[in-house]
Amino acid sequence: MSKLALLLTLPLTLALLQCIKEPEPDPNNNGGGGGNSSTALKGSWSLLGGAQKQLGASCLSGTVLHALAFNQYFRLIYHEINGTNDAVISTPFENDQNISAPDVYADQSGKVLVAFNVFLGSTGVRVYLRDGNNWQTLPDINWPNYNFGNRAVRVVLHNGTPYIAAASADSTYVFRYEAGAWKALGGKAAGRAYYYMDFEKAGNSLYLLGYNITPGYQFDLQEWTGSQWSNAGFVLPDPNAEVIFPNLAGSSNGTILLNYLGYGGSWIWRKTPGANWEKILERDASSDFVYRPAFDTQHPTVWYALRVSHPVQITQALWGIIRFEGAQYKEHLRDQNTIADPTIVFNPIDYRTLSVNARDKKIYIAYTENRNPFPSWFIRFNEE
């Protein structure tokens, strides 16, 4: 049995022993990898709004959080959260059915790109682009001889141009929209079909991350610099150890972060332009895990990550936030007694839907509760 199977079928008795009382993370355990903790990170939490069903994705543009979430009829609903105003915006896809893997990307010009899989009948990737208040329906992606079906989709706007990473039955492609049509970068597949996939831009580069658990552990990280795909030069320290939820974060100055969890801890690696990969943080599983880094769009040398509980516990939880700048980082350990709004929920969280965005000392967090009826929430941490 694979470790993924163990993750999904962990005996209830063992899980209950883990979760009878969640161990409070030790604020003095700061991991390793070159960082040094200084004073505590101070701030407050606020509830911005909520959706009825599972979150699809979210992205920040200026002070507006753009989010996709399913409603009770499994239609994809588009939310705009500005301050504490959670508005549902009418879209040309709000009545689409048989969809999966939605993703959204908003750039600083206000453009919003939305894509998702459609299945049952014709299969492919459906794409919509919003500019101002106008929606444009772009051509579906139906690559010859491949079935995209119910598979991963990730989107990016790069210099205003739509890019989409889409996994077919046996390969993953990255498409660019140009001259009214979709074209595969390099004219061919960028990689295998992946169980985990992420797609991110950093400066003028695009990065495609893919990871498979079987057969064997397959980890790929590639970079597109404008002419061809090349290996991004990252090698897992232990290629025989399973990783969980690998993800990327990129900055406007070209820095890229790689984060992943394992059964023994969590890691964040960084690569700046022209330099090698360096380990920024390694945190042992005895305290908490560090997950989902996000750069501050107004301060590209500053980035944040969440402190979360062990990914195999029944009750995943958000425990706090870490702020990184240079070799220093500050940590915030949330205290339920100091949260002004009692309706803010930090537990339980479905880590698969958890997304983080940051702008000017405000960290926007969107997630789905891991319990029926699976409501989604948008919250913000305001750094003092």
C-alpha positions as CSV (number, residue, x, y, z in Angstrom):
1,M,0.0,0.0,0.0
2,S,1.4,3.5,-0.9
3,K,1.8,6.2,1.6
4,L,-1.0,8.1,-0.2
5,A,-3.3,5.2,0.5
6,L,-2.3,5.3,4.1
7,L,-3.1,9.0,4.1
8,L,-6.6,8.3,3.0
9,T,-7.2,5.2,5.1
10,L,-5.3,5.9,8.3
11,P,-7.0,4.0,11.0
12,L,-9.5,6.1,12.9
13,T,-8.2,5.1,16.3
14,L,-4.7,6.4,15.5
15,A,-6.1,9.6,14.0
16,L,-8.2,10.1,17.1
17,L,-5.2,9.7,19.3
18,Q,-3.5,12.4,17.3
19,C,-6.5,14.8,17.4
20,I,-7.8,14.4,20.9
21,K,-5.7,17.5,21.7
22,E,-3.9,19.2,18.9
23,P,-0.3,19.9,20.0
24,E,0.2,23.7,20.2
25,P,3.1,24.6,17.9
26,D,6.2,25.8,19.7
27,P,6.8,29.5,18.8
28,N,10.5,29.0,19.6
29,N,11.0,26.1,17.2
30,N,12.1,28.0,14.1
31,G,13.5,25.2,12.0
32,G,16.7,25.6,10.0
33,G,18.0,26.6,6.6
34,G,19.5,30.0,7.3
35,G,16.6,31.9,8.7
36,N,16.6,33.6,12.1
37,S,13.4,34.4,14.0
38,S,13.2,37.8,15.6
39,T,10.3,39.5,17.4
40,A,6.8,38.0,17.1
41,L,4.7,39.0,14.1
42,K,1.7,41.0,15.3
43,G,-1.6,41.5,13.6
44,S,-5.3,40.8,13.6
45,W,-7.8,38.6,11.7
46,S,-10.9,39.7,9.9
47,L,-13.7,37.7,8.1
48,L,-14.3,38.9,4.6
49,G,-17.1,36.7,3.4
50,G,-18.0,33.1,2.5
51,A,-19.4,30.9,-0.2
52,Q,-21.8,28.0,0.0
53,K,-19.7,25.1,-1.4
54,Q,-16.2,24.0,-2.1
55,L,-13.6,26.6,-3.2
56,G,-12.1,26.3,-6.6
57,A,-9.3,28.9,-6.6
58,S,-8.6,32.5,-5.7
59,C,-6.2,35.3,-6.8
60,L,-5.6,38.9,-5.7
61,S,-5.5,41.9,-8.0
62,G,-4.9,45.2,-6.2
63,T,-7.1,45.0,-3.1
64,V,-9.7,42.8,-4.7
65,L,-9.7,39.0,-4.1
66,H,-11.2,37.1,-7.1
67,A,-12.5,33.7,-6.1
68,L,-14.3,30.7,-7.7
69,A,-16.5,28.5,-5.6
70,F,-19.2,25.9,-6.3
71,N,-22.7,26.6,-5.0
72,Q,-25.2,24.0,-3.8
73,Y,-26.1,23.1,-7.4
74,F,-22.4,22.6,-8.3
75,R,-22.4,25.7,-10.6
76,L,-19.2,27.7,-10.5
77,I,-19.8,31.1,-8.9
78,Y,-17.4,34.1,-9.2
79,H,-16.9,36.2,-6.1
80,E,-15.1,39.6,-5.7
81,I,-14.1,40.4,-2.2
82,N,-13.1,44.0,-1.6
83,G,-12.6,45.0,2.0
84,T,-15.5,43.2,3.7
85,N,-17.8,43.4,0.7
86,D,-18.3,39.9,-0.8
87,A,-20.1,40.4,-4.2
88,V,-21.2,37.6,-6.5
89,I,-20.5,38.7,-10.1
90,S,-22.5,37.4,-13.1
91,T,-20.4,35.5,-15.6
92,P,-20.9,33.7,-18.9
93,F,-20.0,30.4,-17.2
94,E,-22.3,30.5,-14.2
95,N,-24.7,27.9,-15.8
96,D,-22.0,25.6,-17.1
97,Q,-22.2,22.0,-15.9
98,N,-20.0,18.9,-15.6
99,I,-16.9,20.9,-14.8
100,S,-13.8,20.3,-12.6
101,A,-10.4,21.7,-11.7
102,P,-11.3,25.4,-12.0
103,D,-8.5,28.0,-11.7
104,V,-8.4,31.8,-11.8
105,Y,-5.6,34.3,-12.2
106,A,-5.8,38.1,-11.9
107,D,-3.0,40.4,-12.9
108,Q,-2.4,43.9,-11.6
109,S,-4.0,45.5,-14.7
110,G,-7.4,44.0,-13.7
111,K,-7.6,41.3,-16.3
112,V,-9.0,38.0,-14.9
113,L,-8.4,34.6,-16.6
114,V,-10.7,31.6,-15.7
115,A,-10.4,28.1,-17.0
116,F,-11.7,24.7,-16.1
117,N,-12.2,21.2,-17.5
118,V,-15.5,20.1,-19.0
119,F,-16.3,16.4,-19.2
120,L,-19.2,14.1,-20.1
121,G,-19.7,14.4,-23.9
122,S,-17.1,16.8,-25.4
123,T,-14.0,17.0,-23.2
124,G,-11.6,19.9,-23.1
125,V,-10.6,23.0,-21.3
126,R,-13.0,26.0,-21.3
127,V,-11.5,29.4,-21.0
128,Y,-12.9,32.9,-20.2
129,L,-11.0,36.3,-20.0
130,R,-12.4,39.3,-18.2
131,D,-11.1,42.8,-19.0
132,G,-12.8,45.5,-17.0
133,N,-16.5,44.5,-17.0
134,N,-16.4,42.6,-20.2
135,W,-16.0,38.9,-20.5
136,Q,-14.6,37.2,-23.6
137,T,-15.1,33.5,-24.3
138,L,-11.9,32.1,-25.7
139,P,-11.8,29.0,-27.8
140,D,-11.9,25.7,-26.0
141,I,-8.7,23.8,-25.8
142,N,-9.1,20.4,-27.5
143,W,-5.6,19.1,-28.4
144,P,-5.7,16.4,-31.1
145,N,-5.7,12.8,-29.9
146,Y,-5.8,13.7,-26.2
147,N,-8.6,13.6,-23.6
148,F,-8.3,16.3,-21.0
149,G,-11.3,15.1,-19.1
150,N,-11.3,15.4,-15.3
151,R,-7.7,16.5,-14.9
152,A,-5.6,19.4,-13.5
153,V,-5.7,22.9,-15.0
154,R,-3.6,25.9,-13.9
155,V,-3.7,29.4,-15.5
156,V,-1.4,32.4,-15.6
157,L,-1.5,35.9,-17.2
158,H,2.0,36.7,-18.3
159,N,2.5,40.3,-19.8
160,G,-1.3,40.3,-20.3
161,T,-1.2,37.0,-22.4
162,P,-3.2,34.0,-21.2
163,Y,-1.2,30.8,-20.5
164,I,-2.8,27.5,-19.4
165,A,-1.2,24.3,-18.1
166,A,-3.4,21.4,-18.7
167,A,-2.9,17.7,-18.1
168,S,-4.2,15.2,-20.7
169,A,-4.5,11.5,-20.2
170,D,-0.7,10.9,-20.5
171,S,1.0,14.3,-20.9
172,T,0.9,17.9,-19.6
173,Y,0.9,20.9,-22.0
174,V,1.3,24.6,-21.5
175,F,-0.7,26.6,-24.0
176,R,-0.3,30.3,-25.0
177,Y,-3.2,32.2,-26.6
178,E,-2.0,34.1,-29.6
179,A,-3.5,35.3,-32.9
180,G,-6.9,33.9,-31.8
181,A,-5.7,30.3,-31.2
182,W,-4.0,28.2,-28.5
183,K,-0.5,27.0,-29.2
184,A,1.6,24.6,-27.1
185,L,4.8,26.0,-25.9
186,G,7.6,24.3,-27.7
187,G,5.0,22.6,-29.9
188,K,4.9,19.5,-27.7
189,A,4.2,18.2,-24.3
190,A,6.0,19.9,-21.4
191,G,5.8,16.8,-19.2
192,R,4.0,13.7,-18.0
193,A,0.4,13.7,-16.6
194,Y,0.8,14.7,-13.0
195,Y,-1.1,13.9,-9.8
196,Y,0.1,17.2,-8.3
197,M,0.7,20.2,-10.6
198,D,1.5,23.9,-10.2
199,F,2.2,26.6,-12.7
200,E,3.7,30.0,-11.7
201,K,5.5,32.9,-13.2
202,A,8.5,34.6,-11.7
203,G,9.9,37.7,-13.5
204,N,10.1,36.7,-17.1
205,S,10.1,33.0,-16.5
206,L,7.3,30.4,-16.3
207,Y,7.7,27.4,-14.0
208,L,5.8,24.1,-14.3
209,L,5.9,21.7,-11.3
210,G,4.7,18.2,-11.5
211,Y,4.8,15.3,-9.1
212,N,3.5,11.7,-9.2
213,I,3.4,9.1,-6.4
214,T,3.2,6.1,-8.7
215,P,4.9,4.4,-10.5
216,G,7.7,5.4,-8.1
217,Y,8.1,9.0,-7.1
218,Q,8.4,11.3,-10.1
219,F,9.3,14.9,-9.5
220,D,9.7,17.5,-12.4
221,L,10.3,21.2,-12.2
222,Q,10.8,22.9,-15.6
223,E,11.4,26.5,-16.6
224,W,10.3,28.4,-19.8
225,T,12.4,31.4,-20.5
226,G,10.8,32.3,-23.8
227,S,12.2,29.8,-26.3
228,Q,12.3,26.3,-24.8
229,W,11.6,24.2,-21.7
230,S,14.6,23.4,-19.5
231,N,15.2,21.6,-16.3
232,A,15.0,24.2,-13.4
233,G,17.8,22.4,-11.6
234,F,16.1,21.3,-8.4
235,V,16.6,17.8,-7.1
236,L,14.7,16.5,-4.1
237,P,17.2,15.8,-1.3
238,D,15.6,12.4,-0.7
239,P,14.1,11.2,-4.0
240,N,12.7,8.1,-2.3
241,A,10.6,10.0,0.2
242,E,7.0,10.9,-0.7
243,V,6.1,14.6,-0.7
244,I,2.7,16.1,-0.2
245,F,1.0,19.2,-1.7
246,P,4.1,20.6,-3.6
247,N,3.5,24.2,-4.7
248,L,5.3,27.3,-6.1
249,A,5.3,31.0,-5.5
250,G,6.9,33.6,-7.8
251,S,7.8,37.3,-7.4
252,S,8.0,40.1,-10.0
253,N,11.8,40.3,-9.5
254,G,12.3,36.7,-10.7
255,T,12.6,34.8,-7.4
256,I,10.8,31.5,-7.2
257,L,9.9,29.5,-4.1
258,L,9.2,25.8,-3.9
259,N,7.3,24.4,-0.9
260,Y,6.3,20.9,0.0
261,L,5.2,18.8,3.0
262,G,6.4,15.4,4.0
263,Y,5.6,13.0,6.7
264,G,8.5,14.2,8.7
265,G,8.3,17.9,8.1
266,S,8.0,20.8,5.7
267,W,10.5,22.6,3.5
268,I,10.8,25.9,1.5
269,W,13.5,26.3,-1.1
270,R,14.3,29.5,-3.0
271,K,16.0,30.4,-6.3
272,T,16.9,33.9,-7.3
273,P,17.9,34.8,-10.8
274,G,21.4,33.5,-11.7
275,A,21.8,31.7,-8.3
276,N,21.4,28.1,-7.2
277,W,18.6,26.7,-5.1
278,E,18.9,27.3,-1.4
279,K,17.0,25.9,1.5
280,I,15.2,28.7,3.3
281,L,13.3,26.8,5.9
282,E,13.1,23.2,7.2
283,R,10.6,22.6,10.0
284,D,10.4,19.3,11.9
285,A,6.9,17.7,12.1
286,S,7.1,17.7,15.9
287,S,5.7,21.3,15.9
288,D,3.8,22.4,12.9
289,F,4.1,22.6,9.1
290,V,4.9,25.6,6.9
291,Y,2.6,25.8,3.8
292,R,1.7,27.9,0.8
293,P,4.2,30.8,0.6
294,A,3.0,34.0,-1.1
295,F,5.0,37.1,-2.1
296,D,3.7,40.5,-1.1
297,T,2.9,42.1,-4.5
298,Q,3.8,45.6,-3.3
299,H,7.1,44.4,-1.6
300,P,8.7,41.6,-3.7
301,T,11.4,40.9,-1.1
302,V,8.8,40.1,1.5
303,W,6.7,36.9,1.5
304,Y,4.5,35.0,3.9
305,A,3.7,31.4,4.7
306,L,1.0,29.7,6.8
307,R,1.6,27.6,9.9
308,V,-0.6,24.5,9.7
309,S,-1.1,21.2,11.5
310,H,0.0,17.8,10.3
311,P,-1.6,16.9,6.9
312,V,-2.6,13.4,8.1
313,Q,-4.6,14.6,11.1
314,I,-8.4,14.4,10.7
315,T,-8.7,18.0,11.8
316,Q,-6.3,20.1,9.8
317,A,-6.0,23.6,11.2
318,L,-4.4,27.0,10.6
319,W,-2.2,28.0,13.5
320,G,-0.5,31.1,12.3
321,I,1.6,33.0,9.8
322,I,5.3,33.6,9.2
323,R,6.7,36.7,7.6
324,F,10.0,36.4,5.7
325,E,12.4,39.1,4.6
326,G,16.0,38.5,3.8
327,A,17.5,36.1,6.4
328,Q,15.0,37.2,9.1
329,Y,11.5,35.9,9.8
330,K,8.8,36.7,12.3
331,E,6.1,34.3,13.5
332,H,2.5,34.8,14.5
333,L,0.9,32.1,16.6
334,R,-2.8,32.8,16.5
335,D,-4.8,32.9,19.8
336,Q,-8.5,32.2,19.5
337,N,-9.1,34.4,22.5
338,T,-7.7,37.5,20.8
339,I,-9.8,37.2,17.6
340,A,-12.4,39.9,17.6
341,D,-14.8,38.2,15.3
342,P,-16.0,34.8,16.8
343,T,-17.4,33.7,13.4
344,I,-13.9,33.3,11.9
345,V,-13.1,29.6,11.5
346,F,-9.6,28.2,11.4
347,N,-10.5,24.5,11.7
348,P,-11.0,22.1,9.9
349,I,-9.4,23.1,6.6
350,D,-9.2,21.2,3.3
351,Y,-5.5,21.9,2.4
352,R,-6.2,21.1,-1.3
353,T,-8.3,24.3,-1.6
354,L,-6.2,26.5,0.6
355,S,-4.8,29.6,-1.2
356,V,-2.8,32.6,0.0
357,N,-2.3,36.0,-1.5
358,A,-0.5,39.1,0.0
359,R,-0.4,42.8,-0.7
360,D,1.0,45.6,1.5
361,K,1.0,43.7,4.8
362,K,-2.4,42.2,4.2
363,I,-2.6,38.4,3.8
364,Y,-5.7,37.0,2.1
365,I,-6.6,33.4,2.8
366,A,-9.3,31.4,1.2
367,Y,-10.2,27.8,2.0
368,T,-13.0,25.2,2.3
369,E,-14.0,23.6,5.6
370,N,-13.3,19.9,5.5
371,R,-16.8,18.9,6.6
372,N,-20.3,18.8,5.2
373,P,-21.7,21.0,3.7
374,F,-18.2,22.2,2.8
375,P,-18.5,25.9,3.1
376,S,-15.7,28.2,1.9
377,W,-14.4,31.3,3.7
378,F,-12.3,34.3,2.9
379,I,-10.3,35.8,5.7
380,R,-7.5,38.4,6.0
381,F,-4.6,38.8,8.4
382,N,-3.6,42.5,8.9
383,E,0.0,42.8,9.9
384,E,0.6,45.6,12.3
